[in-house]
């Protein structure tokens, strides 16, 4: 075992699962209106290891880590350039009226 003093240098990503009570919606349907789910602190997420709601400080950090990973993945997909016929279709070939794009449609 490694011994260390103080907090970790990086926050570790915990495994999260949807709350079984609200099914990840963060609210439970009441008789007249929706109520905040008390089993997951109205977040829709619980810890996979313990099955309990995360403290709010930890939950905010974990959701931020997941959001940053999703933003990184979206940026990666947006950088991909189309290839093949779609690439030629999107480029300006200056064959249309006034030098605009002509696609032959």
C-alpha positions as a Markdown table, in Angstrom:
| # | Residue | x | y | z |
|---|---|---|---|---|
| 1 | Unk | 0.0 | 0.0 | 0.0 |
| 2 | Unk | 1.1 | 3.5 | -0.8 |
| 3 | Unk | 1.0 | 5.9 | 2.0 |
| 4 | Unk | 0.1 | 9.5 | 1.3 |
| 5 | Unk | -0.9 | 12.5 | 3.3 |
| 6 | Unk | -3.4 | 15.0 | 2.2 |
| 7 | Unk | -5.8 | 14.9 | -0.7 |
| 8 | Unk | -5.2 | 13.1 | -4.0 |
| 9 | Unk | -3.6 | 15.1 | -6.8 |
| 10 | Unk | -6.4 | 14.3 | -9.2 |
| 11 | Unk | -10.0 | 13.5 | -8.6 |
| 12 | Unk | -10.8 | 9.9 | -9.5 |
| 13 | Unk | -13.8 | 9.2 | -11.6 |
| 14 | Unk | -16.3 | 7.0 | -9.7 |
| 15 | Unk | -18.6 | 4.5 | -11.4 |
| 16 | Unk | -22.2 | 5.9 | -11.3 |
| 17 | Unk | -25.5 | 4.3 | -12.1 |
| 18 | Unk | -29.0 | 5.6 | -12.5 |
| 19 | Unk | -31.1 | 5.7 | -9.4 |
| 20 | Unk | -33.5 | 2.7 | -9.3 |
| 21 | Unk | -36.2 | 4.7 | -7.5 |
| 22 | Unk | -36.5 | 7.6 | -10.0 |
| 23 | Unk | -34.8 | 5.7 | -12.9 |
| 24 | Unk | -32.3 | 8.6 | -13.4 |
| 25 | Unk | -35.0 | 11.3 | -13.7 |
| 26 | Unk | -34.2 | 13.0 | -10.3 |
| 27 | Unk | -38.0 | 13.3 | -9.6 |
| 28 | Unk | -40.6 | 10.9 | -8.5 |
| 29 | Unk | -44.2 | 11.3 | -9.6 |
| 30 | Unk | -46.5 | 12.2 | -6.7 |
| 31 | Unk | -50.2 | 12.3 | -6.7 |
| 32 | Unk | -50.6 | 15.9 | -7.9 |
| 33 | Unk | -47.0 | 16.9 | -8.8 |
| 34 | Unk | -43.4 | 15.6 | -9.1 |
| 35 | Unk | -41.3 | 15.3 | -5.9 |
| 36 | Unk | -37.5 | 15.4 | -5.6 |
| 37 | Unk | -36.1 | 11.9 | -5.2 |
| 38 | Unk | -34.6 | 11.5 | -1.7 |
| 39 | Unk | -32.7 | 8.3 | -2.5 |
| 40 | Unk | -30.3 | 10.1 | -4.9 |
| 41 | Unk | -30.4 | 13.7 | -3.6 |
| 42 | Unk | -32.5 | 14.7 | -6.6 |
| 43 | Unk | -29.6 | 14.0 | -9.0 |
| 44 | Unk | -30.6 | 10.7 | -10.7 |
| 45 | Unk | -27.2 | 9.1 | -9.9 |
| 46 | Unk | -26.0 | 6.8 | -7.2 |
| 47 | Unk | -22.7 | 5.1 | -6.5 |
| 48 | Unk | -22.3 | 1.6 | -8.1 |
| 49 | Unk | -20.1 | 0.4 | -5.3 |
| 50 | Unk | -22.3 | 1.3 | -2.4 |
| 51 | Unk | -25.7 | 1.9 | -4.0 |
| 52 | Unk | -26.1 | 5.0 | -2.0 |
| 53 | Unk | -26.4 | 8.7 | -3.0 |
| 54 | Unk | -23.2 | 10.6 | -3.2 |
| 55 | Unk | -22.5 | 13.7 | -1.0 |
| 56 | Unk | -23.3 | 16.8 | -2.9 |
| 57 | Unk | -19.6 | 17.9 | -3.1 |
| 58 | Unk | -18.5 | 14.6 | -4.6 |
| 59 | Unk | -21.5 | 14.5 | -6.9 |
| 60 | Unk | -20.7 | 17.9 | -8.4 |
| 61 | Unk | -17.1 | 16.9 | -9.0 |
| 62 | Unk | -18.2 | 13.6 | -10.6 |
| 63 | Unk | -20.7 | 15.2 | -12.9 |
| 64 | Unk | -18.2 | 17.8 | -13.9 |
| 65 | Unk | -15.7 | 15.1 | -14.8 |
| 66 | Unk | -18.3 | 13.4 | -16.9 |
| 67 | Unk | -19.3 | 16.6 | -18.6 |
| 68 | Unk | -15.7 | 17.5 | -19.5 |
| 69 | Unk | -15.2 | 14.0 | -21.0 |
| 70 | Unk | -18.4 | 14.4 | -23.0 |
| 71 | Unk | -17.3 | 17.8 | -24.3 |
| 72 | Unk | -13.9 | 16.4 | -25.2 |
| 73 | Unk | -15.6 | 13.6 | -27.2 |
| 74 | Unk | -17.9 | 16.0 | -29.0 |
| 75 | Unk | -15.0 | 18.3 | -29.9 |
| 76 | Unk | -13.2 | 15.2 | -31.3 |
| 77 | Unk | -16.3 | 14.3 | -33.5 |
| 78 | Unk | -16.7 | 17.8 | -34.7 |
| 79 | Unk | -13.0 | 17.9 | -35.9 |
| 80 | Unk | -13.6 | 14.9 | -38.1 |
| 81 | Unk | -13.9 | 16.0 | -41.8 |
| 82 | Unk | -16.3 | 14.3 | -44.1 |
| 83 | Unk | -14.7 | 12.1 | -46.8 |
| 84 | Unk | -15.9 | 10.7 | -50.1 |
| 85 | Unk | -18.9 | 12.1 | -51.9 |
| 86 | Unk | -20.0 | 14.2 | -49.0 |
| 87 | Unk | -16.7 | 16.0 | -48.9 |
| 88 | Unk | -17.1 | 17.0 | -52.5 |
| 89 | Unk | -20.7 | 17.9 | -52.0 |
| 90 | Unk | -19.8 | 20.4 | -49.2 |
| 91 | Unk | -17.0 | 22.1 | -51.0 |
| 92 | Unk | -17.5 | 25.2 | -53.2 |
| 93 | Unk | -16.8 | 24.3 | -56.9 |
| 94 | Unk | -17.7 | 27.7 | -58.3 |
| 95 | Unk | -19.8 | 26.2 | -61.1 |
| 96 | Unk | -23.1 | 27.7 | -60.1 |
| 97 | Unk | -24.7 | 31.1 | -60.9 |
| 98 | Unk | -22.4 | 33.9 | -59.8 |
| 99 | Unk | -19.6 | 31.5 | -58.8 |
| 100 | Unk | -21.7 | 29.8 | -56.2 |
| 101 | Unk | -21.7 | 26.1 | -55.4 |
| 102 | Unk | -23.4 | 23.8 | -58.0 |
| 103 | Unk | -24.3 | 20.3 | -56.7 |
| 104 | Unk | -26.3 | 19.0 | -59.7 |
| 105 | Unk | -29.5 | 18.5 | -57.7 |
